[in-house]
């Protein structure tokens, strides 16, 4: 991440990626990538730190995009499991 080219708003944003790159996982698309690939993007009147996967809505380090090392596999596995449930999946009434 090249900090000196970013606007002040991006540098001060609480969801900016760390200066030291690490492996991260996006809850929206399920992809794993380096945190230095997270980019600052303007969407309408607002700007966000966004997942680099085209069409993904993941935004914000430690909001939708988490360090793999801190996840312990649980969040990542849950996200992948929910993608693999299939069309015939019906949750138990207890899980509602």
PDB file as gemmi writes it, atoms N, CA and C in Angstrom:
CRYST1    1.000    1.000    1.000  90.00  90.00  90.00 P 1                      
ATOM      1  N   UNK A   1       0.857  -1.171   0.000  1.00  0.00           N  
ATOM      2  CA  UNK A   1       0.000   0.000   0.000  1.00  0.00           C  
ATOM      3  C   UNK A   1       0.900   1.230   0.000  1.00  0.00           C  
ATOM      4  N   UNK A   2       0.662   2.147  -0.903  1.00  0.00           N  
ATOM      5  CA  UNK A   2       1.448   3.380  -1.001  1.00  0.00           C  
ATOM      6  C   UNK A   2       0.672   4.487  -0.296  1.00  0.00           C  
ATOM      7  N   UNK A   3       1.016   4.739   0.941  1.00  0.00           N  
ATOM      8  CA  UNK A   3       0.264   5.670   1.773  1.00  0.00           C  
ATOM      9  C   UNK A   3       0.347   7.102   1.274  1.00  0.00           C  
ATOM     10  N   UNK A   4       1.484   7.525   0.785  1.00  0.00           N  
ATOM     11  CA  UNK A   4       1.656   8.937   0.415  1.00  0.00           C  
ATOM     12  C   UNK A   4       0.803   9.351  -0.775  1.00  0.00           C  
ATOM     13  N   UNK A   5       0.251   8.419  -1.538  1.00  0.00           N  
ATOM     14  CA  UNK A   5      -0.598   8.750  -2.678  1.00  0.00           C  
ATOM     15  C   UNK A   5      -2.078   8.775  -2.303  1.00  0.00           C  
ATOM     16  N   UNK A   6      -2.402   8.380  -1.119  1.00  0.00           N  
ATOM     17  CA  UNK A   6      -3.792   8.300  -0.683  1.00  0.00           C  
ATOM     18  C   UNK A   6      -4.268   9.622  -0.093  1.00  0.00           C  
ATOM     19  N   UNK A   7      -5.569   9.920  -0.224  1.00  0.00           N  
ATOM     20  CA  UNK A   7      -6.093  11.126   0.420  1.00  0.00           C  
ATOM     21  C   UNK A   7      -6.078  10.969   1.941  1.00  0.00           C  
ATOM     22  N   UNK A   8      -6.079  12.065   2.625  1.00  0.00           N  
ATOM     23  CA  UNK A   8      -6.052  12.066   4.087  1.00  0.00           C  
ATOM     24  C   UNK A   8      -7.194  11.227   4.653  1.00  0.00           C  
ATOM     25  N   UNK A   9      -8.341  11.301   4.031  1.00  0.00           N  
ATOM     26  CA  UNK A   9      -9.523  10.537   4.448  1.00  0.00           C  
ATOM     27  C   UNK A   9      -9.225   9.028   4.472  1.00  0.00           C  
ATOM     28  N   UNK A  10      -8.492   8.536   3.489  1.00  0.00           N  
ATOM     29  CA  UNK A  10      -8.161   7.114   3.410  1.00  0.00           C  
ATOM     30  C   UNK A  10      -7.166   6.708   4.494  1.00  0.00           C  
ATOM     31  N   UNK A  11      -6.186   7.539   4.729  1.00  0.00           N  
ATOM     32  CA  UNK A  11      -5.159   7.246   5.731  1.00  0.00           C  
ATOM     33  C   UNK A  11      -5.750   7.234   7.132  1.00  0.00           C  
ATOM     34  N   UNK A  12      -6.707   8.105   7.401  1.00  0.00           N  
ATOM     35  CA  UNK A  12      -7.320   8.209   8.726  1.00  0.00           C  
ATOM     36  C   UNK A  12      -8.513   7.274   8.923  1.00  0.00           C  
ATOM     37  N   UNK A  13      -8.933   6.596   7.871  1.00  0.00           N  
ATOM     38  CA  UNK A  13     -10.093   5.713   7.961  1.00  0.00           C  
ATOM     39  C   UNK A  13      -9.817   4.566   8.935  1.00  0.00           C  
ATOM     40  N   UNK A  14     -10.735   4.288   9.874  1.00  0.00           N  
ATOM     41  CA  UNK A  14     -10.501   3.226  10.863  1.00  0.00           C  
ATOM     42  C   UNK A  14     -10.481   1.823  10.260  1.00  0.00           C  
ATOM     43  N   UNK A  15     -10.963   1.649   9.043  1.00  0.00           N  
ATOM     44  CA  UNK A  15     -10.993   0.346   8.400  1.00  0.00           C  
ATOM     45  C   UNK A  15      -9.911   0.172   7.340  1.00  0.00           C  
ATOM     46  N   UNK A  16      -8.868   1.006   7.398  1.00  0.00           N  
ATOM     47  CA  UNK A  16      -7.785   0.876   6.424  1.00  0.00           C  
ATOM     48  C   UNK A  16      -6.965  -0.364   6.747  1.00  0.00           C  
ATOM     49  N   UNK A  17      -6.370  -0.963   5.720  1.00  0.00           N  
ATOM     50  CA  UNK A  17      -5.539  -2.152   5.959  1.00  0.00           C  
ATOM     51  C   UNK A  17      -4.254  -1.781   6.696  1.00  0.00           C  
ATOM     52  N   UNK A  18      -3.600  -2.770   7.293  1.00  0.00           N  
ATOM     53  CA  UNK A  18      -2.362  -2.489   8.027  1.00  0.00           C  
ATOM     54  C   UNK A  18      -1.237  -2.080   7.086  1.00  0.00           C  
ATOM     55  N   UNK A  19      -0.279  -1.349   7.613  1.00  0.00           N  
ATOM     56  CA  UNK A  19       0.885  -0.950   6.811  1.00  0.00           C  
ATOM     57  C   UNK A  19       1.745  -2.157   6.467  1.00  0.00           C  
ATOM     58  N   UNK A  20       1.802  -3.120   7.376  1.00  0.00           N  
ATOM     59  CA  UNK A  20       2.539  -4.365   7.144  1.00  0.00           C  
ATOM     60  C   UNK A  20       1.571  -5.378   6.534  1.00  0.00           C  
ATOM     61  N   UNK A  21       1.752  -5.756   5.259  1.00  0.00           N  
ATOM     62  CA  UNK A  21       0.815  -6.675   4.611  1.00  0.00           C  
ATOM     63  C   UNK A  21       0.684  -8.020   5.326  1.00  0.00           C  
ATOM     64  N   UNK A  22      -0.518  -8.575   5.279  1.00  0.00           N  
ATOM     65  CA  UNK A  22      -0.786  -9.887   5.847  1.00  0.00           C  
ATOM     66  C   UNK A  22      -1.826 -10.583   4.967  1.00  0.00           C  
ATOM     67  N   UNK A  23      -1.969 -11.887   5.141  1.00  0.00           N  
ATOM     68  CA  UNK A  23      -2.992 -12.623   4.403  1.00  0.00           C  
ATOM     69  C   UNK A  23      -4.344 -12.329   5.030  1.00  0.00           C  
ATOM     70  N   UNK A  24      -5.331 -12.054   4.175  1.00  0.00           N  
ATOM     71  CA  UNK A  24      -6.677 -11.736   4.646  1.00  0.00           C  
ATOM     72  C   UNK A  24      -7.709 -12.574   3.899  1.00  0.00           C  
ATOM     73  N   UNK A  25      -8.926 -12.592   4.453  1.00  0.00           N  
ATOM     74  CA  UNK A  25     -10.033 -13.363   3.898  1.00  0.00           C  
ATOM     75  C   UNK A  25     -11.268 -12.480   3.877  1.00  0.00           C  
ATOM     76  N   UNK A  26     -11.967 -12.433   2.737  1.00  0.00           N  
ATOM     77  CA  UNK A  26     -13.174 -11.622   2.600  1.00  0.00           C  
ATOM     78  C   UNK A  26     -14.409 -12.476   2.885  1.00  0.00           C  
ATOM     79  N   UNK A  27     -15.252 -12.011   3.793  1.00  0.00           N  
ATOM     80  CA  UNK A  27     -16.474 -12.733   4.132  1.00  0.00           C  
ATOM     81  C   UNK A  27     -17.487 -12.736   2.991  1.00  0.00           C  
ATOM     82  N   UNK A  28     -17.431 -11.747   2.107  1.00  0.00           N  
ATOM     83  CA  UNK A  28     -18.413 -11.653   1.026  1.00  0.00           C  
ATOM     84  C   UNK A  28     -18.132 -12.614  -0.121  1.00  0.00           C  
ATOM     85  N   UNK A  29     -16.898 -12.629  -0.618  1.00  0.00           N  
ATOM     86  CA  UNK A  29     -16.585 -13.459  -1.787  1.00  0.00           C  
ATOM     87  C   UNK A  29     -15.872 -14.755  -1.422  1.00  0.00           C  
ATOM     88  N   UNK A  30     -15.351 -14.836  -0.189  1.00  0.00           N  
ATOM     89  CA  UNK A  30     -14.667 -16.048   0.237  1.00  0.00           C  
ATOM     90  C   UNK A  30     -13.241 -16.182  -0.260  1.00  0.00           C  
ATOM     91  N   UNK A  31     -12.711 -15.136  -0.865  1.00  0.00           N  
ATOM     92  CA  UNK A  31     -11.353 -15.183  -1.416  1.00  0.00           C  
ATOM     93  C   UNK A  31     -10.325 -14.820  -0.345  1.00  0.00           C  
ATOM     94  N   UNK A  32      -9.148 -15.398  -0.493  1.00  0.00           N  
ATOM     95  CA  UNK A  32      -8.008 -15.082   0.367  1.00  0.00           C  
ATOM     96  C   UNK A  32      -6.992 -14.336  -0.497  1.00  0.00           C  
ATOM     97  N   UNK A  33      -6.429 -13.257   0.045  1.00  0.00           N  
ATOM     98  CA  UNK A  33      -5.473 -12.436  -0.700  1.00  0.00           C  
ATOM     99  C   UNK A  33      -4.621 -11.653   0.287  1.00  0.00           C  
ATOM    100  N   UNK A  34      -3.675 -10.883  -0.215  1.00  0.00           N  
ATOM    101  CA  UNK A  34      -2.815 -10.066   0.641  1.00  0.00           C  
ATOM    102  C   UNK A  34      -3.513  -8.741   0.947  1.00  0.00           C  
ATOM    103  N   UNK A  35      -3.349  -8.264   2.151  1.00  0.00           N  
ATOM    104  CA  UNK A  35      -4.008  -7.014   2.557  1.00  0.00           C  
ATOM    105  C   UNK A  35      -3.549  -5.816   1.734  1.00  0.00           C  
ATOM    106  N   UNK A  36      -2.379  -5.912   1.100  1.00  0.00           N  
ATOM    107  CA  UNK A  36      -1.945  -4.777   0.280  1.00  0.00           C  
ATOM    108  C   UNK A  36      -2.696  -4.699  -1.051  1.00  0.00           C  
ATOM    109  N   UNK A  37      -3.593  -5.658  -1.306  1.00  0.00           N  
ATOM    110  CA  UNK A  37      -4.459  -5.608  -2.487  1.00  0.00           C  
ATOM    111  C   UNK A  37      -5.770  -4.864  -2.206  1.00  0.00           C  
ATOM    112  N   UNK A  38      -6.080  -4.639  -0.942  1.00  0.00           N  
ATOM    113  CA  UNK A  38      -7.282  -3.880  -0.593  1.00  0.00           C  
ATOM    114  C   UNK A  38      -7.084  -2.458  -1.105  1.00  0.00           C  
ATOM    115  N   UNK A  39      -8.073  -1.924  -1.791  1.00  0.00           N  
ATOM    116  CA  UNK A  39      -7.896  -0.613  -2.416  1.00  0.00           C  
ATOM    117  C   UNK A  39      -8.966   0.385  -1.976  1.00  0.00           C  
ATOM    118  N   UNK A  40      -8.611   1.655  -2.053  1.00  0.00           N  
ATOM    119  CA  UNK A  40      -9.491   2.770  -1.704  1.00  0.00           C  
ATOM    120  C   UNK A  40     -10.333   3.088  -2.928  1.00  0.00           C  
ATOM    121  N   UNK A  41     -11.635   3.056  -2.776  1.00  0.00           N  
ATOM    122  CA  UNK A  41     -12.526   3.230  -3.921  1.00  0.00           C  
ATOM    123  C   UNK A  41     -13.661   4.187  -3.578  1.00  0.00           C  
ATOM    124  N   UNK A  42     -13.928   5.101  -4.491  1.00  0.00           N  
ATOM    125  CA  UNK A  42     -15.050   6.029  -4.330  1.00  0.00           C  
ATOM    126  C   UNK A  42     -16.293   5.374  -4.901  1.00  0.00           C  
ATOM    127  N   UNK A  43     -17.365   5.375  -4.082  1.00  0.00           N  
ATOM    128  CA  UNK A  43     -18.665   4.847  -4.498  1.00  0.00           C  
ATOM    129  C   UNK A  43     -19.700   5.914  -4.211  1.00  0.00           C  
ATOM    130  N   UNK A  44     -20.057   6.631  -5.250  1.00  0.00           N  
ATOM    131  CA  UNK A  44     -20.991   7.735  -5.076  1.00  0.00           C  
ATOM    132  C   UNK A  44     -20.334   8.860  -4.298  1.00  0.00           C  
ATOM    133  N   UNK A  45     -20.967   9.278  -3.218  1.00  0.00           N  
ATOM    134  CA  UNK A  45     -20.451  10.361  -2.385  1.00  0.00           C  
ATOM    135  C   UNK A  45     -19.467   9.883  -1.319  1.00  0.00           C  
ATOM    136  N   UNK A  46     -19.332   8.568  -1.150  1.00  0.00           N  
ATOM    137  CA  UNK A  46     -18.480   8.018  -0.098  1.00  0.00           C  
ATOM    138  C   UNK A  46     -17.339   7.207  -0.690  1.00  0.00           C  
ATOM    139  N   UNK A  47     -16.321   6.968   0.132  1.00  0.00           N  
ATOM    140  CA  UNK A  47     -15.180   6.144  -0.262  1.00  0.00           C  
ATOM    141  C   UNK A  47     -14.960   5.071   0.785  1.00  0.00           C  
ATOM    142  N   UNK A  48     -14.454   3.918   0.328  1.00  0.00           N  
ATOM    143  CA  UNK A  48     -14.270   2.772   1.211  1.00  0.00           C  
ATOM    144  C   UNK A  48     -13.005   2.006   0.832  1.00  0.00           C  
ATOM    145  N   UNK A  49     -12.456   1.256   1.798  1.00  0.00           N  
ATOM    146  CA  UNK A  49     -11.419   0.281   1.533  1.00  0.00           C  
ATOM    147  C   UNK A  49     -12.144  -0.967   1.061  1.00  0.00           C  
ATOM    148  N   UNK A  50     -11.855  -1.433  -0.162  1.00  0.00           N  
ATOM    149  CA  UNK A  50     -12.642  -2.496  -0.794  1.00  0.00           C  
ATOM    150  C   UNK A  50     -11.828  -3.737  -1.126  1.00  0.00           C  
ATOM    151  N   UNK A  51     -12.527  -4.861  -1.131  1.00  0.00           N  
ATOM    152  CA  UNK A  51     -11.976  -6.130  -1.581  1.00  0.00           C  
ATOM    153  C   UNK A  51     -11.589  -5.991  -3.053  1.00  0.00           C  
ATOM    154  N   UNK A  52     -10.458  -6.585  -3.475  1.00  0.00           N  
ATOM    155  CA  UNK A  52     -10.028  -6.460  -4.863  1.00  0.00           C  
ATOM    156  C   UNK A  52     -10.777  -7.370  -5.847  1.00  0.00           C  
ATOM    157  N   UNK A  53     -11.621  -8.263  -5.348  1.00  0.00           N  
ATOM    158  CA  UNK A  53     -12.338  -9.181  -6.225  1.00  0.00           C  
ATOM    159  C   UNK A  53     -13.424  -8.434  -6.990  1.00  0.00           C  
ATOM    160  N   UNK A  54     -13.418  -8.485  -8.313  1.00  0.00           N  
ATOM    161  CA  UNK A  54     -14.440  -7.791  -9.103  1.00  0.00           C  
ATOM    162  C   UNK A  54     -15.856  -8.225  -8.712  1.00  0.00           C  
ATOM    163  N   UNK A  55     -16.727  -7.246  -8.496  1.00  0.00           N  
ATOM    164  CA  UNK A  55     -18.112  -7.513  -8.152  1.00  0.00           C  
ATOM    165  C   UNK A  55     -18.372  -7.833  -6.692  1.00  0.00           C  
ATOM    166  N   UNK A  56     -17.336  -7.899  -5.874  1.00  0.00           N  
ATOM    167  CA  UNK A  56     -17.507  -8.204  -4.452  1.00  0.00           C  
ATOM    168  C   UNK A  56     -17.892  -6.946  -3.687  1.00  0.00           C  
ATOM    169  N   UNK A  57     -18.737  -7.087  -2.691  1.00  0.00           N  
ATOM    170  CA  UNK A  57     -19.158  -5.953  -1.865  1.00  0.00           C  
ATOM    171  C   UNK A  57     -18.420  -5.861  -0.546  1.00  0.00           C  
ATOM    172  N   UNK A  58     -17.359  -6.651  -0.378  1.00  0.00           N  
ATOM    173  CA  UNK A  58     -16.599  -6.622   0.868  1.00  0.00           C  
ATOM    174  C   UNK A  58     -15.865  -5.306   1.045  1.00  0.00           C  
ATOM    175  N   UNK A  59     -16.072  -4.676   2.215  1.00  0.00           N  
ATOM    176  CA  UNK A  59     -15.436  -3.387   2.489  1.00  0.00           C  
ATOM    177  C   UNK A  59     -14.956  -3.346   3.931  1.00  0.00           C  
ATOM    178  N   UNK A  60     -13.760  -2.797   4.115  1.00  0.00           N  
ATOM    179  CA  UNK A  60     -13.258  -2.525   5.448  1.00  0.00           C  
ATOM    180  C   UNK A  60     -12.455  -3.647   6.070  1.00  0.00           C  
ATOM    181  N   UNK A  61     -11.200  -3.327   6.404  1.00  0.00           N  
ATOM    182  CA  UNK A  61     -10.325  -4.258   7.107  1.00  0.00           C  
ATOM    183  C   UNK A  61     -10.873  -4.456   8.519  1.00  0.00           C  
ATOM    184  N   UNK A  62     -11.040  -5.700   8.898  1.00  0.00           N  
ATOM    185  CA  UNK A  62     -11.622  -6.119  10.172  1.00  0.00           C  
ATOM    186  C   UNK A  62     -13.101  -5.739  10.288  1.00  0.00           C  
ATOM    187  N   UNK A  63     -13.751  -5.538   9.140  1.00  0.00           N  
ATOM    188  CA  UNK A  63     -15.204  -5.362   9.099  1.00  0.00           C  
ATOM    189  C   UNK A  63     -15.780  -6.485   8.231  1.00  0.00           C  
ATOM    190  N   UNK A  64     -15.407  -6.514   6.958  1.00  0.00           N  
ATOM    191  CA  UNK A  64     -15.749  -7.618   6.059  1.00  0.00           C  
ATOM    192  C   UNK A  64     -14.511  -8.421   5.665  1.00  0.00           C  
ATOM    193  N   UNK A  65     -13.338  -7.827   5.849  1.00  0.00           N  
ATOM    194  CA  UNK A  65     -12.075  -8.441   5.436  1.00  0.00           C  
ATOM    195  C   UNK A  65     -11.209  -8.639   6.685  1.00  0.00           C  
ATOM    196  N   UNK A  66     -10.910  -9.919   6.998  1.00  0.00           N  
ATOM    197  CA  UNK A  66     -10.218 -10.237   8.242  1.00  0.00           C  
ATOM    198  C   UNK A  66      -8.867 -10.900   8.007  1.00  0.00           C  
ATOM    199  N   UNK A  67      -7.904 -10.657   8.925  1.00  0.00           N  
ATOM    200  CA  UNK A  67      -6.614 -11.341   8.830  1.00  0.00           C  
ATOM    201  C   UNK A  67      -6.808 -12.840   9.050  1.00  0.00           C  
ATOM    202  N   UNK A  68      -6.245 -13.641   8.189  1.00  0.00           N  
ATOM    203  CA  UNK A  68      -6.376 -15.091   8.287  1.00  0.00           C  
ATOM    204  C   UNK A  68      -5.801 -15.583   9.617  1.00  0.00           C  
ATOM    205  N   UNK A  69      -4.684 -15.032  10.031  1.00  0.00           N  
ATOM    206  CA  UNK A  69      -4.013 -15.473  11.264  1.00  0.00           C  
ATOM    207  C   UNK A  69      -4.881 -15.280  12.502  1.00  0.00           C  
ATOM    208  N   UNK A  70      -5.734 -14.277  12.518  1.00  0.00           N  
ATOM    209  CA  UNK A  70      -6.577 -14.001  13.683  1.00  0.00           C  
ATOM    210  C   UNK A  70      -7.892 -14.766  13.663  1.00  0.00           C  
ATOM    211  N   UNK A  71      -8.230 -15.371  12.539  1.00  0.00           N  
ATOM    212  CA  UNK A  71      -9.527 -16.008  12.396  1.00  0.00           C  
ATOM    213  C   UNK A  71      -9.579 -17.410  12.975  1.00  0.00           C  
ATOM    214  N   UNK A  72      -8.467 -18.059  13.060  1.00  0.00           N  
ATOM    215  CA  UNK A  72      -8.467 -19.417  13.588  1.00  0.00           C  
ATOM    216  C   UNK A  72      -9.277 -20.390  12.740  1.00  0.00           C  
ATOM    217  N   UNK A  73      -9.608 -19.988  11.529  1.00  0.00           N  
ATOM    218  CA  UNK A  73     -10.335 -20.856  10.628  1.00  0.00           C  
ATOM    219  C   UNK A  73     -11.840 -20.871  10.824  1.00  0.00           C  
ATOM    220  N   UNK A  74     -12.365 -20.422  11.962  1.00  0.00           N  
ATOM    221  CA  UNK A  74     -13.793 -20.556  12.233  1.00  0.00           C  
ATOM    222  C   UNK A  74     -14.665 -19.698  11.321  1.00  0.00           C  
ATOM    223  N   UNK A  75     -14.370 -18.411  11.203  1.00  0.00           N  
ATOM    224  CA  UNK A  75     -15.179 -17.532  10.360  1.00  0.00           C  
ATOM    225  C   UNK A  75     -15.023 -17.941   8.903  1.00  0.00           C  
ATOM    226  N   UNK A  76     -13.796 -18.220   8.497  1.00  0.00           N  
ATOM    227  CA  UNK A  76     -13.535 -18.622   7.118  1.00  0.00           C  
ATOM    228  C   UNK A  76     -14.291 -19.905   6.795  1.00  0.00           C  
ATOM    229  N   UNK A  77     -14.239 -20.881   7.687  1.00  0.00           N  
ATOM    230  CA  UNK A  77     -14.921 -22.158   7.447  1.00  0.00           C  
ATOM    231  C   UNK A  77     -16.436 -21.974   7.401  1.00  0.00           C  
ATOM    232  N   UNK A  78     -16.998 -21.157   8.294  1.00  0.00           N  
ATOM    233  CA  UNK A  78     -18.439 -20.891   8.291  1.00  0.00           C  
ATOM    234  C   UNK A  78     -18.863 -20.240   6.984  1.00  0.00           C  
ATOM    235  N   UNK A  79     -18.083 -19.285   6.490  1.00  0.00           N  
ATOM    236  CA  UNK A  79     -18.410 -18.614   5.238  1.00  0.00           C  
ATOM    237  C   UNK A  79     -18.368 -19.604   4.078  1.00  0.00           C  
ATOM    238  N   UNK A  80     -17.371 -20.471   4.068  1.00  0.00           N  
ATOM    239  CA  UNK A  80     -17.276 -21.455   2.991  1.00  0.00           C  
ATOM    240  C   UNK A  80     -18.389 -22.493   3.101  1.00  0.00           C  
ATOM    241  N   UNK A  81     -18.723 -22.904   4.325  1.00  0.00           N  
ATOM    242  CA  UNK A  81     -19.797 -23.873   4.520  1.00  0.00           C  
ATOM    243  C   UNK A  81     -21.130 -23.327   4.031  1.00  0.00           C  
ATOM    244  N   UNK A  82     -21.411 -22.052   4.299  1.00  0.00           N  
ATOM    245  CA  UNK A  82     -22.681 -21.475   3.881  1.00  0.00           C  
ATOM    246  C   UNK A  82     -22.779 -21.391   2.364  1.00  0.00           C  
ATOM    247  N   UNK A  83     -21.637 -21.285   1.673  1.00  0.00           N  
ATOM    248  CA  UNK A  83     -21.638 -21.276   0.209  1.00  0.00           C  
ATOM    249  C   UNK A  83     -21.864 -22.674  -0.363  1.00  0.00           C  
ATOM    250  N   UNK A  84     -21.586 -23.710   0.423  1.00  0.00           N  
ATOM    251  CA  UNK A  84     -21.677 -25.083  -0.063  1.00  0.00           C  
ATOM    252  C   UNK A  84     -22.933 -25.802   0.404  1.00  0.00           C  
ATOM    253  N   UNK A  85     -23.926 -25.071   0.875  1.00  0.00           N  
ATOM    254  CA  UNK A  85     -25.126 -25.706   1.403  1.00  0.00           C  
ATOM    255  C   UNK A  85     -26.021 -26.278   0.309  1.00  0.00           C  
ATOM    256  N   UNK A  86     -25.982 -25.698  -0.851  1.00  0.00           N  
ATOM    257  CA  UNK A  86     -26.797 -26.186  -1.962  1.00  0.00           C  
ATOM    258  C   UNK A  86     -28.189 -25.602  -1.956  1.00  0.00           C  
ATOM    259  N   UNK A  87     -28.911 -25.831  -3.034  1.00  0.00           N  
ATOM    260  CA  UNK A  87     -30.250 -25.270  -3.193  1.00  0.00           C  
ATOM    261  C   UNK A  87     -31.286 -25.948  -2.310  1.00  0.00           C  
ATOM    262  N   UNK A  88     -31.049 -27.196  -1.916  1.00  0.00           N  
ATOM    263  CA  UNK A  88     -32.047 -27.921  -1.134  1.00  0.00           C  
ATOM    264  C   UNK A  88     -31.869 -27.745   0.376  1.00  0.00           C  
ATOM    265  N   UNK A  89     -30.989 -26.862   0.797  1.00  0.00           N  
ATOM    266  CA  UNK A  89     -30.748 -26.637   2.222  1.00  0.00           C  
ATOM    267  C   UNK A  89     -31.923 -25.925   2.873  1.00  0.00           C  
ATOM    268  N   UNK A  90     -32.399 -26.483   3.993  1.00  0.00           N  
ATOM    269  CA  UNK A  90     -33.434 -25.845   4.794  1.00  0.00           C  
ATOM    270  C   UNK A  90     -32.961 -25.827   6.235  1.00  0.00           C  
ATOM    271  N   UNK A  91     -32.786 -24.643   6.845  1.00  0.00           N  
ATOM    272  CA  UNK A  91     -32.304 -24.595   8.225  1.00  0.00           C  
ATOM    273  C   UNK A  91     -33.332 -25.131   9.198  1.00  0.00           C  
ATOM    274  N   UNK A  92     -32.851 -25.677  10.308  1.00  0.00           N  
ATOM    275  CA  UNK A  92     -33.746 -26.119  11.377  1.00  0.00           C  
ATOM    276  C   UNK A  92     -34.478 -24.920  11.941  1.00  0.00           C  
ATOM    277  N   UNK A  93     -35.665 -25.160  12.501  1.00  0.00           N  
ATOM    278  CA  UNK A  93     -36.405 -24.051  13.109  1.00  0.00           C  
ATOM    279  C   UNK A  93     -35.625 -23.460  14.283  1.00  0.00           C  
ATOM    280  N   UNK A  94     -34.818 -24.292  14.959  1.00  0.00           N  
ATOM    281  CA  UNK A  94     -34.044 -23.815  16.096  1.00  0.00           C  
ATOM    282  C   UNK A  94     -32.983 -22.786  15.683  1.00  0.00           C  
ATOM    283  N   UNK A  95     -32.529 -22.839  14.443  1.00  0.00           N  
ATOM    284  CA  UNK A  95     -31.484 -21.918  14.009  1.00  0.00           C  
ATOM    285  C   UNK A  95     -32.039 -20.570  13.569  1.00  0.00           C  
ATOM    286  N   UNK A  96     -33.345 -20.399  13.589  1.00  0.00           N  
ATOM    287  CA  UNK A  96     -33.954 -19.135  13.198  1.00  0.00           C  
ATOM    288  C   UNK A  96     -33.846 -18.231  14.325  1.00  0.00           C  
TER     289      UNK A  96                                                      
END                                                                             
